[in-house]
């Protein structure tokens, strides 16, 4: 692997970063909102699933 100077490396990094298509502010906010919504939906799903399983096992095993 060829060695390059730190200056050359930083130039390469800058050139590659300029090629990236960055999302707009609106796209970022929409994506963030959807991720947060899915976290809430998943949390509620697992809360209710856990509650139902706990209630069912308590009923089956006769524990309170």
mmCIF file of the N, C-alpha and C atoms, coordinates in Angstrom:
data_MODEL
# 
_entry.id   MODEL 
# 
loop_
_atom_site.group_PDB 
_atom_site.id 
_atom_site.type_symbol 
_atom_site.label_atom_id 
_atom_site.label_alt_id 
_atom_site.label_comp_id 
_atom_site.label_asym_id 
_atom_site.label_entity_id 
_atom_site.label_seq_id 
_atom_site.pdbx_PDB_ins_code 
_atom_site.Cartn_x 
_atom_site.Cartn_y 
_atom_site.Cartn_z 
_atom_site.occupancy 
_atom_site.B_iso_or_equiv 
_atom_site.pdbx_formal_charge 
_atom_site.auth_seq_id 
_atom_site.auth_comp_id 
_atom_site.auth_asym_id 
_atom_site.auth_atom_id 
_atom_site.pdbx_PDB_model_num 
ATOM 1   N N  . UNK A 1 1  ? 0.851   -1.165  0.000  1.00 0.00 ? 1  UNK A N  1 
ATOM 2   C CA . UNK A 1 1  ? 0.000   0.000   0.000  1.00 0.00 ? 1  UNK A CA 1 
ATOM 3   C C  . UNK A 1 1  ? 0.898   1.229   0.000  1.00 0.00 ? 1  UNK A C  1 
ATOM 4   N N  . UNK A 1 2  ? 0.625   2.138   -0.892 1.00 0.00 ? 2  UNK A N  1 
ATOM 5   C CA . UNK A 1 2  ? 1.459   3.330   -1.026 1.00 0.00 ? 2  UNK A CA 1 
ATOM 6   C C  . UNK A 1 2  ? 1.195   4.287   0.126  1.00 0.00 ? 2  UNK A C  1 
ATOM 7   N N  . UNK A 1 3  ? 2.266   4.869   0.614  1.00 0.00 ? 3  UNK A N  1 
ATOM 8   C CA . UNK A 1 3  ? 2.128   5.851   1.684  1.00 0.00 ? 3  UNK A CA 1 
ATOM 9   C C  . UNK A 1 3  ? 1.861   7.212   1.058  1.00 0.00 ? 3  UNK A C  1 
ATOM 10  N N  . UNK A 1 4  ? 0.997   7.979   1.704  1.00 0.00 ? 4  UNK A N  1 
ATOM 11  C CA . UNK A 1 4  ? 0.738   9.332   1.230  1.00 0.00 ? 4  UNK A CA 1 
ATOM 12  C C  . UNK A 1 4  ? 0.865   10.289  2.407  1.00 0.00 ? 4  UNK A C  1 
ATOM 13  N N  . UNK A 1 5  ? 1.066   11.533  2.079  1.00 0.00 ? 5  UNK A N  1 
ATOM 14  C CA . UNK A 1 5  ? 1.234   12.527  3.136  1.00 0.00 ? 5  UNK A CA 1 
ATOM 15  C C  . UNK A 1 5  ? -0.125  12.822  3.773  1.00 0.00 ? 5  UNK A C  1 
ATOM 16  N N  . UNK A 1 6  ? -0.125  13.303  5.003  1.00 0.00 ? 6  UNK A N  1 
ATOM 17  C CA . UNK A 1 6  ? -1.395  13.663  5.650  1.00 0.00 ? 6  UNK A CA 1 
ATOM 18  C C  . UNK A 1 6  ? -2.163  14.721  4.857  1.00 0.00 ? 6  UNK A C  1 
ATOM 19  N N  . UNK A 1 7  ? -1.457  15.638  4.261  1.00 0.00 ? 7  UNK A N  1 
ATOM 20  C CA . UNK A 1 7  ? -2.116  16.675  3.460  1.00 0.00 ? 7  UNK A CA 1 
ATOM 21  C C  . UNK A 1 7  ? -2.842  16.059  2.269  1.00 0.00 ? 7  UNK A C  1 
ATOM 22  N N  . UNK A 1 8  ? -2.179  15.131  1.582  1.00 0.00 ? 8  UNK A N  1 
ATOM 23  C CA . UNK A 1 8  ? -2.788  14.450  0.446  1.00 0.00 ? 8  UNK A CA 1 
ATOM 24  C C  . UNK A 1 8  ? -4.000  13.634  0.885  1.00 0.00 ? 8  UNK A C  1 
ATOM 25  N N  . UNK A 1 9  ? -3.877  12.982  2.030  1.00 0.00 ? 9  UNK A N  1 
ATOM 26  C CA . UNK A 1 9  ? -4.998  12.193  2.555  1.00 0.00 ? 9  UNK A CA 1 
ATOM 27  C C  . UNK A 1 9  ? -6.201  13.094  2.828  1.00 0.00 ? 9  UNK A C  1 
ATOM 28  N N  . UNK A 1 10 ? -5.969  14.240  3.461  1.00 0.00 ? 10 UNK A N  1 
ATOM 29  C CA . UNK A 1 10 ? -7.070  15.157  3.758  1.00 0.00 ? 10 UNK A CA 1 
ATOM 30  C C  . UNK A 1 10 ? -7.707  15.705  2.485  1.00 0.00 ? 10 UNK A C  1 
ATOM 31  N N  . UNK A 1 11 ? -6.904  15.945  1.456  1.00 0.00 ? 11 UNK A N  1 
ATOM 32  C CA . UNK A 1 11 ? -7.463  16.379  0.178  1.00 0.00 ? 11 UNK A CA 1 
ATOM 33  C C  . UNK A 1 11 ? -8.358  15.292  -0.418 1.00 0.00 ? 11 UNK A C  1 
ATOM 34  N N  . UNK A 1 12 ? -7.914  14.048  -0.338 1.00 0.00 ? 12 UNK A N  1 
ATOM 35  C CA . UNK A 1 12 ? -8.717  12.932  -0.849 1.00 0.00 ? 12 UNK A CA 1 
ATOM 36  C C  . UNK A 1 12 ? -10.024 12.799  -0.082 1.00 0.00 ? 12 UNK A C  1 
ATOM 37  N N  . UNK A 1 13 ? -9.952  12.946  1.227  1.00 0.00 ? 13 UNK A N  1 
ATOM 38  C CA . UNK A 1 13 ? -11.165 12.865  2.046  1.00 0.00 ? 13 UNK A CA 1 
ATOM 39  C C  . UNK A 1 13 ? -12.135 13.967  1.657  1.00 0.00 ? 13 UNK A C  1 
ATOM 40  N N  . UNK A 1 14 ? -11.614 15.162  1.482  1.00 0.00 ? 14 UNK A N  1 
ATOM 41  C CA . UNK A 1 14 ? -12.465 16.300  1.122  1.00 0.00 ? 14 UNK A CA 1 
ATOM 42  C C  . UNK A 1 14 ? -13.106 16.080  -0.254 1.00 0.00 ? 14 UNK A C  1 
ATOM 43  N N  . UNK A 1 15 ? -12.326 15.565  -1.202 1.00 0.00 ? 15 UNK A N  1 
ATOM 44  C CA . UNK A 1 15 ? -12.872 15.294  -2.531 1.00 0.00 ? 15 UNK A CA 1 
ATOM 45  C C  . UNK A 1 15 ? -13.971 14.242  -2.484 1.00 0.00 ? 15 UNK A C  1 
ATOM 46  N N  . UNK A 1 16 ? -13.765 13.192  -1.721 1.00 0.00 ? 16 UNK A N  1 
ATOM 47  C CA . UNK A 1 16 ? -14.784 12.137  -1.613 1.00 0.00 ? 16 UNK A CA 1 
ATOM 48  C C  . UNK A 1 16 ? -16.028 12.642  -0.900 1.00 0.00 ? 16 UNK A C  1 
ATOM 49  N N  . UNK A 1 17 ? -15.846 13.458  0.137  1.00 0.00 ? 17 UNK A N  1 
ATOM 50  C CA . UNK A 1 17 ? -16.999 14.000  0.871  1.00 0.00 ? 17 UNK A CA 1 
ATOM 51  C C  . UNK A 1 17 ? -17.829 14.917  -0.015 1.00 0.00 ? 17 UNK A C  1 
ATOM 52  N N  . UNK A 1 18 ? -17.210 15.592  -0.952 1.00 0.00 ? 18 UNK A N  1 
ATOM 53  C CA . UNK A 1 18 ? -17.961 16.477  -1.845 1.00 0.00 ? 18 UNK A CA 1 
ATOM 54  C C  . UNK A 1 18 ? -18.807 15.688  -2.840 1.00 0.00 ? 18 UNK A C  1 
ATOM 55  N N  . UNK A 1 19 ? -18.491 14.415  -3.050 1.00 0.00 ? 19 UNK A N  1 
ATOM 56  C CA . UNK A 1 19 ? -19.255 13.573  -3.974 1.00 0.00 ? 19 UNK A CA 1 
ATOM 57  C C  . UNK A 1 19 ? -20.518 12.990  -3.338 1.00 0.00 ? 19 UNK A C  1 
ATOM 58  N N  . UNK A 1 20 ? -20.607 13.073  -2.017 1.00 0.00 ? 20 UNK A N  1 
ATOM 59  C CA . UNK A 1 20 ? -21.743 12.492  -1.301 1.00 0.00 ? 20 UNK A CA 1 
ATOM 60  C C  . UNK A 1 20 ? -22.989 13.341  -1.538 1.00 0.00 ? 20 UNK A C  1 
ATOM 61  N N  . UNK A 1 21 ? -24.102 12.682  -1.783 1.00 0.00 ? 21 UNK A N  1 
ATOM 62  C CA . UNK A 1 21 ? -25.377 13.378  -1.902 1.00 0.00 ? 21 UNK A CA 1 
ATOM 63  C C  . UNK A 1 21 ? -26.011 13.422  -0.523 1.00 0.00 ? 21 UNK A C  1 
ATOM 64  N N  . UNK A 1 22 ? -25.959 14.570  0.111  1.00 0.00 ? 22 UNK A N  1 
ATOM 65  C CA . UNK A 1 22 ? -26.467 14.711  1.470  1.00 0.00 ? 22 UNK A CA 1 
ATOM 66  C C  . UNK A 1 22 ? -27.966 14.944  1.435  1.00 0.00 ? 22 UNK A C  1 
ATOM 67  N N  . UNK A 1 23 ? -28.720 14.388  2.399  1.00 0.00 ? 23 UNK A N  1 
ATOM 68  C CA . UNK A 1 23 ? -30.175 14.601  2.421  1.00 0.00 ? 23 UNK A CA 1 
ATOM 69  C C  . UNK A 1 23 ? -30.503 16.040  2.809  1.00 0.00 ? 23 UNK A C  1 
ATOM 70  N N  . UNK A 1 24 ? -31.656 16.483  2.351  1.00 0.00 ? 24 UNK A N  1 
ATOM 71  C CA . UNK A 1 24 ? -32.094 17.834  2.714  1.00 0.00 ? 24 UNK A CA 1 
ATOM 72  C C  . UNK A 1 24 ? -32.571 17.839  4.167  1.00 0.00 ? 24 UNK A C  1 
ATOM 73  N N  . UNK A 1 25 ? -32.760 19.026  4.698  1.00 0.00 ? 25 UNK A N  1 
ATOM 74  C CA . UNK A 1 25 ? -33.236 19.154  6.071  1.00 0.00 ? 25 UNK A CA 1 
ATOM 75  C C  . UNK A 1 25 ? -34.608 18.498  6.220  1.00 0.00 ? 25 UNK A C  1 
ATOM 76  N N  . UNK A 1 26 ? -35.450 18.681  5.220  1.00 0.00 ? 26 UNK A N  1 
ATOM 77  C CA . UNK A 1 26 ? -36.805 18.112  5.261  1.00 0.00 ? 26 UNK A CA 1 
ATOM 78  C C  . UNK A 1 26 ? -36.750 16.584  5.277  1.00 0.00 ? 26 UNK A C  1 
ATOM 79  N N  . UNK A 1 27 ? -35.922 16.002  4.423  1.00 0.00 ? 27 UNK A N  1 
ATOM 80  C CA . UNK A 1 27 ? -35.779 14.545  4.385  1.00 0.00 ? 27 UNK A CA 1 
ATOM 81  C C  . UNK A 1 27 ? -35.261 14.004  5.715  1.00 0.00 ? 27 UNK A C  1 
ATOM 82  N N  . UNK A 1 28 ? -34.326 14.720  6.309  1.00 0.00 ? 28 UNK A N  1 
ATOM 83  C CA . UNK A 1 28 ? -33.773 14.293  7.596  1.00 0.00 ? 28 UNK A CA 1 
ATOM 84  C C  . UNK A 1 28 ? -34.837 14.338  8.687  1.00 0.00 ? 28 UNK A C  1 
ATOM 85  N N  . UNK A 1 29 ? -35.636 15.402  8.709  1.00 0.00 ? 29 UNK A N  1 
ATOM 86  C CA . UNK A 1 29 ? -36.684 15.519  9.727  1.00 0.00 ? 29 UNK A CA 1 
ATOM 87  C C  . UNK A 1 29 ? -37.762 14.447  9.546  1.00 0.00 ? 29 UNK A C  1 
ATOM 88  N N  . UNK A 1 30 ? -38.145 14.183  8.306  1.00 0.00 ? 30 UNK A N  1 
ATOM 89  C CA . UNK A 1 30 ? -39.155 13.147  8.047  1.00 0.00 ? 30 UNK A CA 1 
ATOM 90  C C  . UNK A 1 30 ? -38.638 11.778  8.473  1.00 0.00 ? 30 UNK A C  1 
ATOM 91  N N  . UNK A 1 31 ? -37.408 11.461  8.105  1.00 0.00 ? 31 UNK A N  1 
ATOM 92  C CA . UNK A 1 31 ? -36.822 10.173  8.473  1.00 0.00 ? 31 UNK A CA 1 
ATOM 93  C C  . UNK A 1 31 ? -36.706 10.036  9.984  1.00 0.00 ? 31 UNK A C  1 
ATOM 94  N N  . UNK A 1 32 ? -36.277 11.102  10.659 1.00 0.00 ? 32 UNK A N  1 
ATOM 95  C CA . UNK A 1 32 ? -36.163 11.078  12.115 1.00 0.00 ? 32 UNK A CA 1 
ATOM 96  C C  . UNK A 1 32 ? -37.525 10.857  12.759 1.00 0.00 ? 32 UNK A C  1 
ATOM 97  N N  . UNK A 1 33 ? -38.538 11.538  12.247 1.00 0.00 ? 33 UNK A N  1 
ATOM 98  C CA . UNK A 1 33 ? -39.896 11.366  12.775 1.00 0.00 ? 33 UNK A CA 1 
ATOM 99  C C  . UNK A 1 33 ? -40.396 9.943   12.602 1.00 0.00 ? 33 UNK A C  1 
ATOM 100 N N  . UNK A 1 34 ? -40.134 9.357   11.442 1.00 0.00 ? 34 UNK A N  1 
ATOM 101 C CA . UNK A 1 34 ? -40.572 7.980   11.200 1.00 0.00 ? 34 UNK A CA 1 
ATOM 102 C C  . UNK A 1 34 ? -39.845 6.989   12.105 1.00 0.00 ? 34 UNK A C  1 
ATOM 103 N N  . UNK A 1 35 ? -38.566 7.223   12.336 1.00 0.00 ? 35 UNK A N  1 
ATOM 104 C CA . UNK A 1 35 ? -37.817 6.343   13.234 1.00 0.00 ? 35 UNK A CA 1 
ATOM 105 C C  . UNK A 1 35 ? -38.381 6.436   14.647 1.00 0.00 ? 35 UNK A C  1 
ATOM 106 N N  . UNK A 1 36 ? -38.643 7.642   15.121 1.00 0.00 ? 36 UNK A N  1 
ATOM 107 C CA . UNK A 1 36 ? -39.210 7.813   16.465 1.00 0.00 ? 36 UNK A CA 1 
ATOM 108 C C  . UNK A 1 36 ? -40.594 7.177   16.566 1.00 0.00 ? 36 UNK A C  1 
ATOM 109 N N  . UNK A 1 37 ? -41.402 7.318   15.517 1.00 0.00 ? 37 UNK A N  1 
ATOM 110 C CA . UNK A 1 37 ? -42.725 6.691   15.500 1.00 0.00 ? 37 UNK A CA 1 
ATOM 111 C C  . UNK A 1 37 ? -42.612 5.173   15.584 1.00 0.00 ? 37 UNK A C  1 
ATOM 112 N N  . UNK A 1 38 ? -41.693 4.592   14.840 1.00 0.00 ? 38 UNK A N  1 
ATOM 113 C CA . UNK A 1 38 ? -41.519 3.138   14.875 1.00 0.00 ? 38 UNK A CA 1 
ATOM 114 C C  . UNK A 1 38 ? -41.004 2.670   16.233 1.00 0.00 ? 38 UNK A C  1 
ATOM 115 N N  . UNK A 1 39 ? -40.181 3.473   16.891 1.00 0.00 ? 39 UNK A N  1 
ATOM 116 C CA . UNK A 1 39 ? -39.712 3.126   18.237 1.00 0.00 ? 39 UNK A CA 1 
ATOM 117 C C  . UNK A 1 39 ? -40.886 3.079   19.196 1.00 0.00 ? 39 UNK A C  1 
ATOM 118 N N  . UNK A 1 40 ? -41.775 4.071   19.115 1.00 0.00 ? 40 UNK A N  1 
ATOM 119 C CA . UNK A 1 40 ? -42.942 4.101   20.004 1.00 0.00 ? 40 UNK A CA 1 
ATOM 120 C C  . UNK A 1 40 ? -43.867 2.922   19.709 1.00 0.00 ? 40 UNK A C  1 
ATOM 121 N N  . UNK A 1 41 ? -44.128 2.659   18.427 1.00 0.00 ? 41 UNK A N  1 
ATOM 122 C CA . UNK A 1 41 ? -45.017 1.550   18.056 1.00 0.00 ? 41 UNK A CA 1 
ATOM 123 C C  . UNK A 1 41 ? -44.424 0.214   18.518 1.00 0.00 ? 41 UNK A C  1 
ATOM 124 N N  . UNK A 1 42 ? -43.129 0.027   18.306 1.00 0.00 ? 42 UNK A N  1 
ATOM 125 C CA . UNK A 1 42 ? -42.477 -1.215  18.734 1.00 0.00 ? 42 UNK A CA 1 
ATOM 126 C C  . UNK A 1 42 ? -42.518 -1.357  20.255 1.00 0.00 ? 42 UNK A C  1 
ATOM 127 N N  . UNK A 1 43 ? -42.275 -0.276  20.960 1.00 0.00 ? 43 UNK A N  1 
ATOM 128 C CA . UNK A 1 43 ? -42.302 -0.315  22.426 1.00 0.00 ? 43 UNK A CA 1 
ATOM 129 C C  . UNK A 1 43 ? -43.688 -0.705  22.932 1.00 0.00 ? 43 UNK A C  1 
ATOM 130 N N  . UNK A 1 44 ? -44.720 -0.114  22.354 1.00 0.00 ? 44 UNK A N  1 
ATOM 131 C CA . UNK A 1 44 ? -46.081 -0.458  22.772 1.00 0.00 ? 44 UNK A CA 1 
ATOM 132 C C  . UNK A 1 44 ? -46.413 -1.908  22.439 1.00 0.00 ? 44 UNK A C  1 
ATOM 133 N N  . UNK A 1 45 ? -45.991 -2.373  21.272 1.00 0.00 ? 45 UNK A N  1 
ATOM 134 C CA . UNK A 1 45 ? -46.238 -3.756  20.888 1.00 0.00 ? 45 UNK A CA 1 
ATOM 135 C C  . UNK A 1 45 ? -45.614 -4.713  21.900 1.00 0.00 ? 45 UNK A C  1 
ATOM 136 N N  . UNK A 1 46 ? -44.339 -4.489  22.236 1.00 0.00 ? 46 UNK A N  1 
ATOM 137 C CA . UNK A 1 46 ? -43.670 -5.392  23.173 1.00 0.00 ? 46 UNK A CA 1 
ATOM 138 C C  . UNK A 1 46 ? -44.218 -5.248  24.583 1.00 0.00 ? 46 UNK A C  1 
ATOM 139 N N  . UNK A 1 47 ? -44.663 -4.070  24.970 1.00 0.00 ? 47 UNK A N  1 
ATOM 140 C CA . UNK A 1 47 ? -45.291 -3.889  26.281 1.00 0.00 ? 47 UNK A CA 1 
ATOM 141 C C  . UNK A 1 47 ? -46.566 -4.724  26.369 1.00 0.00 ? 47 UNK A C  1 
ATOM 142 N N  . UNK A 1 48 ? -47.430 -4.605  25.359 1.00 0.00 ? 48 UNK A N  1 
ATOM 143 C CA . UNK A 1 48 ? -48.682 -5.358  25.380 1.00 0.00 ? 48 UNK A CA 1 
ATOM 144 C C  . UNK A 1 48 ? -48.436 -6.858  25.247 1.00 0.00 ? 48 UNK A C  1 
ATOM 145 N N  . UNK A 1 49 ? -47.495 -7.250  24.408 1.00 0.00 ? 49 UNK A N  1 
ATOM 146 C CA . UNK A 1 49 ? -47.177 -8.671  24.253 1.00 0.00 ? 49 UNK A CA 1 
ATOM 147 C C  . UNK A 1 49 ? -46.662 -9.252  25.563 1.00 0.00 ? 49 UNK A C  1 
ATOM 148 N N  . UNK A 1 50 ? -45.772 -8.530  26.216 1.00 0.00 ? 50 UNK A N  1 
ATOM 149 C CA . UNK A 1 50 ? -45.224 -8.989  27.495 1.00 0.00 ? 50 UNK A CA 1 
ATOM 150 C C  . UNK A 1 50 ? -46.325 -9.083  28.554 1.00 0.00 ? 50 UNK A C  1 
ATOM 151 N N  . UNK A 1 51 ? -47.218 -8.099  28.573 1.00 0.00 ? 51 UNK A N  1 
ATOM 152 C CA . UNK A 1 51 ? -48.308 -8.108  29.546 1.00 0.00 ? 51 UNK A CA 1 
ATOM 153 C C  . UNK A 1 51 ? -49.236 -9.299  29.311 1.00 0.00 ? 51 UNK A C  1 
ATOM 154 N N  . UNK A 1 52 ? -49.555 -9.570  28.061 1.00 0.00 ? 52 UNK A N  1 
ATOM 155 C CA . UNK A 1 52 ? -50.444 -10.700 27.741 1.00 0.00 ? 52 UNK A CA 1 
ATOM 156 C C  . UNK A 1 52 ? -49.777 -12.026 28.102 1.00 0.00 ? 52 UNK A C  1 
ATOM 157 N N  . UNK A 1 53 ? -48.498 -12.178 27.777 1.00 0.00 ? 53 UNK A N  1 
ATOM 158 C CA . UNK A 1 53 ? -47.795 -13.422 28.109 1.00 0.00 ? 53 UNK A CA 1 
ATOM 159 C C  . UNK A 1 53 ? -47.709 -13.595 29.621 1.00 0.00 ? 53 UNK A C  1 
ATOM 160 N N  . UNK A 1 54 ? -47.401 -12.509 30.338 1.00 0.00 ? 54 UNK A N  1 
ATOM 161 C CA . UNK A 1 54 ? -47.300 -12.592 31.796 1.00 0.00 ? 54 UNK A CA 1 
ATOM 162 C C  . UNK A 1 54 ? -48.657 -12.956 32.408 1.00 0.00 ? 54 UNK A C  1 
ATOM 163 N N  . UNK A 1 55 ? -49.727 -12.339 31.902 1.00 0.00 ? 55 UNK A N  1 
ATOM 164 C CA . UNK A 1 55 ? -51.062 -12.634 32.411 1.00 0.00 ? 55 UNK A CA 1 
ATOM 165 C C  . UNK A 1 55 ? -51.432 -14.093 32.108 1.00 0.00 ? 55 UNK A C  1 
ATOM 166 N N  . UNK A 1 56 ? -51.130 -14.542 30.875 1.00 0.00 ? 56 UNK A N  1 
ATOM 167 C CA . UNK A 1 56 ? -51.462 -15.920 30.477 1.00 0.00 ? 56 UNK A CA 1 
ATOM 168 C C  . UNK A 1 56 ? -50.715 -16.937 31.336 1.00 0.00 ? 56 UNK A C  1 
ATOM 169 N N  . UNK A 1 57 ? -49.427 -16.745 31.532 1.00 0.00 ? 57 UNK A N  1 
ATOM 170 C CA . UNK A 1 57 ? -48.651 -17.679 32.351 1.00 0.00 ? 57 UNK A CA 1 
ATOM 171 C C  . UNK A 1 57 ? -49.125 -17.653 33.798 1.00 0.00 ? 57 UNK A C  1 
ATOM 172 N N  . UNK A 1 58 ? -49.460 -16.487 34.296 1.00 0.00 ? 58 UNK A N  1 
ATOM 173 C CA . UNK A 1 58 ? -49.989 -16.405 35.657 1.00 0.00 ? 58 UNK A CA 1 
ATOM 174 C C  . UNK A 1 58 ? -51.299 -17.148 35.793 1.00 0.00 ? 58 UNK A C  1 
ATOM 175 N N  . UNK A 1 59 ? -52.137 -17.050 34.769 1.00 0.00 ? 59 UNK A N  1 
ATOM 176 C CA . UNK A 1 59 ? -53.414 -17.749 34.788 1.00 0.00 ? 59 UNK A CA 1 
ATOM 177 C C  . UNK A 1 59 ? -53.211 -19.274 34.693 1.00 0.00 ? 59 UNK A C  1 
ATOM 178 N N  . UNK A 1 60 ? -52.300 -19.693 33.813 1.00 0.00 ? 60 UNK A N  1 
ATOM 179 C CA . UNK A 1 60 ? -52.038 -21.122 33.607 1.00 0.00 ? 60 UNK A CA 1 
ATOM 180 C C  . UNK A 1 60 ? -51.395 -21.737 34.860 1.00 0.00 ? 60 UNK A C  1 
ATOM 181 N N  . UNK A 1 61 ? -50.423 -21.054 35.422 1.00 0.00 ? 61 UNK A N  1 
ATOM 182 C CA . UNK A 1 61 ? -49.705 -21.600 36.567 1.00 0.00 ? 61 UNK A CA 1 
ATOM 183 C C  . UNK A 1 61 ? -50.403 -21.313 37.894 1.00 0.00 ? 61 UNK A C  1 
ATOM 184 N N  . UNK A 1 62 ? -51.422 -20.530 37.869 1.00 0.00 ? 62 UNK A N  1 
ATOM 185 C CA . UNK A 1 62 ? -52.181 -20.231 39.093 1.00 0.00 ? 62 UNK A CA 1 
ATOM 186 C C  . UNK A 1 62 ? -51.485 -19.262 40.018 1.00 0.00 ? 62 UNK A C  1 
ATOM 187 N N  . UNK A 1 63 ? -50.480 -18.576 39.543 1.00 0.00 ? 63 UNK A N  1 
ATOM 188 C CA . UNK A 1 63 ? -49.783 -17.583 40.360 1.00 0.00 ? 63 UNK A CA 1 
ATOM 189 C C  . UNK A 1 63 ? -50.478 -16.236 40.240 1.00 0.00 ? 63 UNK A C  1 
ATOM 190 N N  . UNK A 1 64 ? -50.222 -15.407 41.220 1.00 0.00 ? 64 UNK A N  1 
ATOM 191 C CA . UNK A 1 64 ? -50.831 -14.081 41.153 1.00 0.00 ? 64 UNK A CA 1 
ATOM 192 C C  . UNK A 1 64 ? -49.809 -13.030 40.969 1.00 0.00 ? 64 UNK A C  1 
# 
